């Protein structure tokens, strides 16, 4: 679980490339939970910034890649 101030979370989220994020989530079936997203990203070798950004998004189901990208960008 990610711990830190909102500012620290924002710093992490800003470093996540949206194209790279979707590469790490490729092949995932939607809707998907936050846990599903994190597990897929780990399986695809996501870097720590990407994993931290996914850990910072709300714990809910996401209906597609655009919803995930939106949440990650809102964490900035």
Number of C-alpha atoms within 10 A of each C-alpha: 6 12 10 7 9 12 11 12 20 17 15 20 24 17 12 22 15 18 9 13 22 16 13 23 21 14 9 15 12 13 12 16 15 17 14 17 24 20 16 16 22 16 11 13 12 19 14 12 18 25 23 19 25 25 19 21 18 14 11 11 16 18 13 13 19 12 12 23 17 12 17 25 17 12 19 17
